[in-house]
Amino acid sequence: MTRFNILLCMAFFIISIHASGQQKQKFLISDESEVKATKQQYLLKGNEKLMSKAEAALLKGPFSVTFNKTKLAPSGDIHDYLSQAPYWWPDPSKGNGEPYIRKDGRRNPEIYKLNDRKQLGDLTEVLNDLAMGFYLSGDEKYAKQADEIVKVFFINPDTKMNPNFTYAQYIPGLNDGRGIGIIETRGLIDIPEALALLQESKFMVPQTINVVKLWFGAYLKWLLNSPNGKGEKLEKNNHGTNYDLQVIDFAQFLGDEILAKKTIDEITLPRLEIQFDEEGRQPLETARTNSWDYVNMNLDGWLKLARLSENVDVDLWNKKNAKGSGIEAAVKWLLPYVKKQQKWPYQQLNSFNHDQADYIIKRAKKIYPLMNNQ
């Protein structure tokens, strides 16, 4: 028996002893009252869109960074996540193209030859669809598939991902991985929400949830202590926002409210001074070649941070920087562009997608009622 198997068996044994006292898995970002309202609406008149997504999800997965591997990380370990920096291209002046050069906003199609990022993205999307399918209908077939997906990615020794991102977004000729790659795990904040939806299932037992927490605990430790994690914490733009989002979410998932609040107070709040000007504009994001995408992605991160902050009695929704700006000002600044009252004046190489912006405005109007009049 391998050392991992021994530790896993010990974890299951310890967790089994305490399973009877298992606390309810809370929603960390989702509004529980809204989730319950969605179920009530489903019971009254159904929800064809959500249930069709759940049905489709039954045919997908499981997922693992060990599946369809086209290249190993420098470690030689098939369980290590590997991805290539998207905006870096071969240097035409170099024989082998290395070191690569940066072209912001222009994705090098080479990145799609590596499969790990897709496995991770598909994991969160499919698991969310299955979890919602079970929560609404109570049909255990969705939970059974979700349980398998969770175990394959996070628990089974042959297929689990190592809880680190050491080799994410490597740049040929420059490095083997970088802290900026950590943004690719921002989707993992969906996992605690999915587990909360699934917790009443006979398949998603407390032992499984707790072993998943062991994985998240190891990844959180890596985020806090590794050179890549420490580097990402220092990033000033959306990378810093999404680093905080992961640390705070994972800390709350693990019940470490002290770490969550400390991160908000000491790291997140000071970012208000850096990221928002007096109008609520995000200069670090409007400077990007896909500025619309980055402004919305970053602001979406701030809305999620504000929701997580509620869990530790911090009102991030109404915090302001020295210029009198914060989340509310940022949403108000964005609003005329979402409503197409003004033309977006910044560079946007990609086509405009309004889905995330529409969600931001919808969510913000519930927090700031006066915005409904604008």
N, C-alpha and C positions, 0 to 999 in steps of 0.2 A: 504493500500500500504506500502511495506517495505521501510526502509531507503535507501536500495540499489536501489530499483525501482525509488524512488523519485530522487536520484542523477543521475541515468541513464537517466531519462526523462529530467532533467535539462541539462545534457550534450548534449543530442540530440538537445534540443532547442537552446542552445548556438551555437552548431556546425552548425545547419541549417542556422542561421543568417549569418555565415561566409562562408558557403559552396560555394557561388559564387566566392569567392576569394581563393578557395582551390589551393594550390600550387601543382605542379606535384610531385608525389611520386618518389623520385630518387632511382636508384640502388646504394647501398652503397658498396657492395663487388663485384658484377658482373661488368664486363666491358660492358658498354652499347653498344659500337660499335660491340663487339662480339655477344651480344644478338641480335642486329639488323641484323648482318650478318647471324646468324642462321635462322632468319625468312626469309631473302632473299633466302637462300638456300632451305628452305622449299617451298617457293612459286615457285621456279624453278623446283625442283625435288622431293619434299616431304621429310618426315623423318619418316619412318615406326617405328623405335625404340621408338622415343619420343611420337608419337601419340598412339602407342599401350599401352604405360605406362599410358597415359592420359585416354584411354578407360577403362583400368583395374581399374583406380582410381575412375571412376564413380560408381563402385560397392562397394566401401569401405567408411567407416565412417558413421556418424560423430564420433568424439572421445571426451572423457571426463574422468577426473580422478574420476568422480562419477559413471562411468559404470563398471560393473563387479567387484565391490569392494569386496575384500576378507578379508580386515582388515582395521580398521580405525586408523588414526594417534592418538597419545595420547591426542590430543585436542578434539577428538570425533567429529570433523567436517569432513563430507564426502567430502568437497571441498578441503581439504588439501592434497597435494601430499605426498605420502609415498613410500619409497623404502628402501631396505636392502643392506648393504655394501656387494659387490660381493666377496671379497677375505677373508671373515671371516667365520670360521667354528666352530661347537661345540667343546669344549675342552673335549676329551675323559676321562680326569681324573676327571671331574666334573659330578655329578649325572644328572643335567639338561643341561649340556654342557655350562653353562654360568659362567663367561663371555666368549664370543667367542674368538678364537685366529686367528691370521692372517696367511694366506698362499698365498703370493703374486703370482698373475697370475693364480690362480686356483679358478674358479668360483664355489661357492656353489649353487647347483641347487635350494635351498630354495628360492633364490631371484626371481625365475620365478613364485612363488605362488602369488606374488604381481603384480598387473596389471598396475599400474600408469605409470611406465617407458615405457611400450610398447605403451600405449595410446599416450604418448607424442612423442615417436619416429615415430609412424604411422602418427600422425598429420602432422609433418613436411614433411615426405616423400610424402604422398598423396597430400597434398596441393601444393607442388612443381610440381608434375606431372600434376595436374589439371591446375595450373597457366600457365605452359608452353603449355599445350594443347590449352588453350584459346588464348594465345598470338600468337601462330603460325597460328591457324585456324580461329580465330575470332568467333568460335562456342560458343554461350552463355551457352550451357548445361554444359560445364566445369566450367564456372564462377558461375553458379547457385549452383552447388554442393560445390564449394569452399566457397561460401558465407555462406552456411549452416554450413560447418565445422568450419569456423572462429567464427561464432556467438555462436555455441554450446560450444566451448572450452573457448572463451574469454569474452563473453558478456551475454548470457542467465543466469539469476539468479539461475535457478535450476541446471545448469550443468557446469557453469564456474569454472575454477580452481582458488583458492585463490592465489594471486600474492606473494607467498613466498615459500621458499624451506627449511623450518625449520626442517622438518622431513625426509629429503633425506638421504639415506645411513645410516640408524641407525644400531647400532651394539648391538645385544641382550646381555643384562647384562652389557653393558658399557655406552650407551647413547641413546637418543631418536632421534638423527639426528646429522649431522656434516657438517661443511663447505665444506669438500671435495665432498659432494654430489652435490654441485652446478655445477660440470662439466656435470651433466646429462641434464642441460638446454642449453648446447652450441648449440644444434640444433635450438634453437629459433632465432638465427641470420638469419635463412632462411626465417623467416616470412616477414620482410620488403622487401626482394627480391621478394617473391611471390606476395605481395600486389602491387609492382611496375608493375609486369606483368599483373595484373588483373585490374588496375585502369581505363582502358577504357571501362570496362564492365558496362552494365546498372544495374547489380546486386551488384557489389562491389562499393557502393556509398560512397562519402566522409564521411558521417556520421558514417558509419561502421568503416572505417579506423581510424577515430579520436577517437572512443570509444576504439578500440584496443590499440591506443596510450595511453589512460588513464590507461589501464591494464599494459602496459610496463612501464609507468611512475611510477606506484606503485611498480612494481617488481624492477626497477632500484633503487628506494629509499630503498627498503629492502636490495638489494645487497650492497649498500653503508653504511648502518647504522646498520644492524643487527649483532649480534656476529658471526654468521656463515659467513656472507659476509665479515666482517673484517678479519676473520681467513683465508678465502680462498685467500684474497688479499695478505697475507703474505707468501703463499706457494711459494716455489722457483722453482718448476718444471713445468710440463705441466698444472697443476692446476692453477698456477698463470697466465700463458699465456692465458688460456681460460677464466679466470676471467676478465682479461683486455679486451679480445676480446668482451665479452658480454657487459661490461660497455661502451666501446667505440662505439660499434655498436648501442646499445640501445640509447645512448646519441645522436648520429647522427640521428637516426630514429625520435627522439623527437625534433630535431633542436637545441640541446644544444652543439654547437661547442666548447664552452669554456670548458665544462667538458671533452669533448672528447680529446681536445688538452692537457689539464692539466694532464689527465691520461697518455697520451703517454709520455709527457715530464718528469713527476715525478715518474711514476711507471714502464711503459713499457721499456723505454730506459735503466734504471739501470739493468733490467733483462738480457741485453746483457752480462754484466760482469759475471753474475752468470751461465748462461746456456750454453755458447759456449766457448770451449777452443781454443787455438791458431790454431788448425787444422780445426775448425768448427765442431768438435765432440760435442755431447751433453751428458756429463758425467752423469747427473742426470737421463737421459733416458736409456743410455746403461747399467746402473746398474740394470735395472728392469728385471724380469724374462721373460717378453715379450718385449724385447728391440726394436725389429724391429717395432712393432706396435706403441710403445710410441715415438720413434724417429720421425716416419712419422706423427703421430697425432700432435705432438708438432710443427714440422716444418710447417705443413699445417696451423696451427694456426698463426704462424709468417707471412706466406705469406698473410693471410687474414688481419692481423694487418697492414702490410705494405700497402695493398690496402686502408684500412680505413684511414691510415695516410695521404695518398695523398689528401683526402678530406679536410684536415685542413693544407695543405701545409707543411707537414713534410715528408722528404725523408728517410723513415725507410729502404728502399731497400738497401741503400748504407751506412747506419750507421755502425760503427765498434766500438768494445770495445777496452780497453787498450791493448789487445793482438793482435789487428789488425783483429779480426774476427767478423763476423756478418752473415746475412742471406745468402749472396753469398757464403761465405766460407762453411757454413753448407750444402748448396746444392752441392757444389763441392765435399765435403767430402763424401756425400751420393752417388754421381753419379756412381762410379765404382761398388758399391754393387747393384745398380739398374740395371746396364748393365751386371751384373754377371761376371765382370772381376775379382772380388775378392769375396771370401766367407765370409759371415757375421760371425764375430768372437765372437759374444756375445750371451747370452742365449735367446732363443725364444721357449717358450713352445707351442705356437699356430703354426699352419701351416703358411707359408709365403704368404701373400697377397700383390701383387704389384700394385694394382689399385691406392691407394693413392700416393705411391711413383712415379708412372708414371705421375700422374697429377702434382705433385710437379715439376718434371723435365720439363714437357711440359710448365708449367706456367713460370718457372724461365728462360727458354731459350728465352722467349719473353722480359724479363726484362734485361737479361744479354746476349746480342747477341754473345759475344765471346765464350760462353758456347756451342754454336752449333758446334764448331769445336772439341769438346772434346768427 
